[in-house]
Amino acid sequence: MANSAKKKRSKQNTATAGTKKKTMALKITATKKNAKPSPQASTRQLKVGQKAPAFSLPNQDGIIVNLSDYKGKKIVLYFYPKDDTPGCTKESCAFRDGIDEIHDIAAEVIGVSADSVESHKKFSKKYNLNFPLLSDESKKMIHSYGVWKEKSLYGRKFMGIERTTFMINENGKIDEIFRKVKVATHLEEVLGELDVVP
């Protein structure tokens, strides 16, 4: 009888242990599924001459914009850190003010950040921006263009968009890349590049 009771308790303990292991495994699996991607820097580094990665994102009006919509046109594609901040406002307003010159060289301007459509709408309306701002909250396009980087400000390190502009030609290839853009002179750089690119 004593041996029978011991065997019964042993089976119960084994079953309990097995249940605990299964529960733990389910918790780990659920945690992995719900885990957000780590904010690692983009590993991709695009080069001049490469085909520009395709994109399909909503603009400030919620309308989906695709790279293919601009086939046969030159594009000034600029990535900026955040709506309605001093440097980004200055850069965007410079493109707004220079849009006629850019159009004269048969090119279009597109801005991209990780801000929401609603944020873009307010930013665009506030400064009367006359070109699309694409919302990339998932950061898929930001990573595909390799502009999500580790940044530093007053000794504090953080992840964010590195201010970068890509000049894309009529065939969808990258003609020039401006990295770590200096806002004050950037419009002149872009116009100069558009003027020399055939």
N, C-alpha and C positions, 0 to 999 in steps of 0.2 A: 504493500500500500504506500509506504514512504517513498519507495523508488518511483512509483507511478505518479505521485504528487510532484516529485522533483522534476520528472520528465515533462509534466504538464506545465509547470512554472517556467521551465527552460524554453518550451515552445512559445509560450506567451511572451517571454522576454525577447526572443528572436523576432517574433511578429511585430512587437512594439518597436524594436530597433529598426526593422525594415521599413515600417511606416514613417518613422522619424527621418530616415535617409531619403525616402521618396518625397516627403514634405519639404525637406531642405533642398533637394534637387529642383523641385518645382519653383521654390522661392528664388533660387539662383537664376533659373531660366527666365522667370518673370522679370527679375531685376535687369538681366541682360537685354531683354526685349524693350523694356521701358527706359533703358539708359540713353541719355542724350549723347550724341557724338562729341568726343573730346575736342576742345577748341584748338586743334593743331594748325600750324601754319600750312599754307598751300605748298604742296610738293612740286606742282607743275610750274615750269618756267618757259613761257612762250618766247619765240624768237622771230625776228623779222624774216619774212618769206614763208612763214607757216600759214596754214589755213586757219582763219579765225573760228574758234569753237561756236557751234550753233547755240542759239538761245531762244526761249519763248517765255516771256514774262509780262505781267500786267504793268501798264503805265499809270500815271496819276489819275486817270479817268477809269481805270479798271479794264481798259482795252488791251488785249494780248498783242504784244509786239514780237515779231520774229526776225532773226537775221535775214532770212530769205525775202522778207518784205522790201529789203534795200538792195536787191540784186541789181547790178548795173550802176550803183551809186557809191560814192566815197562816203565813209562814215568816220566821224570823230567820236569815238566811244570813250567816255571818261568815267572812271570809278572814283567816288569820293566818300569820305568817312561817315558824315551825318548831316541830315537836313538842318537848315537854319542855324548853323554854327559859323563863326566869323570867316574862316578860310574857305569853307564850302560855299557860303553865300557869295563871297567875292568872286570865286571861280565861276560859279553858275551865272552870276550877273554879267561877267565878262563875256561869256559865250552868248548870253542874251543880247548884249549890245553889239557883238560882232557877227550876229547871225546873217545879216545881209551880205557881208563880205564872204562869209563861209558859203552861203548859197550861190554867190557869184562864181565861186570855184567849183560849183556843182557837188557840194558835199552837204551832209546832214549831221546834226549833233544828237547824241543820245547820252544821258547821264544814268549812272547805276549806283545804288547803295543798298544796304540791308534794311532800310526803313520801310514801313508799311505803305500801302497805297494811300491811306488816309493822311499820313504824314507828308507824303509827296504832294498830295493835292493841296494841302495848306501851304506848303513851301512854294509850290509853283504859283499859286494864286497870290500869295503875299508879295512876290517879286516879279510877277508878270512874266514868268519864264515861257519862252516860245518854242520849246522842243520837249520831247518825251523824257520823263524820268522813270526808269524801270525799278520795280520793287523786287528785291531778291532776298526775302526773309529767310529762305532755306540756305542761302549762301552757295547754292549749286553753281551758278554762273560765276560768282566771285572766286570760287575755288578753281573752276575750269580755266579762268584767265590768270590764275596764280597770284592774286593780289591780297590774299588774307595772310597777314604777317604779324610777327611779334614786334610791337612798337614800344617806345620808351618816352615818358614825359615826366620831367622833374624827378628822375631816378626811379619812377614806377614803371614796371613792365606790364604790358597787357596786349591782348590780341585785337586786331582791327584791320580795316581796309587801308592799304598803302595807296596814297593818291597816285593814280596811274592813268595815262591816256594812250589808247591804241588807235593808230591811223589805219583804217581798213580800206582797201581799194575796191574797184568795181567788180573784181573777180572773187571777192571774199577773202583775200590774203592780207596779211599784216605788212604794211609798208614801213611803219615806224612805231617805236614804243618810247614813251616818255615816262620814266619811273621817278618816284619821289618828287613829284611836280612842285615847282615854285610858282605859287599862284600869281604873283605880281606880274610876271613876264610870260605866262603860259599862252595866252591868246596869240601874242606875237609869234611864239614858237610854232604854234599850230598853223597859223596863216602862212608863215614862211615855208613850212613843210608842204602844205597843200599846194603852194605856188610852184614848188619844184617837182612835186610828184606828177608824172605824166598821166 
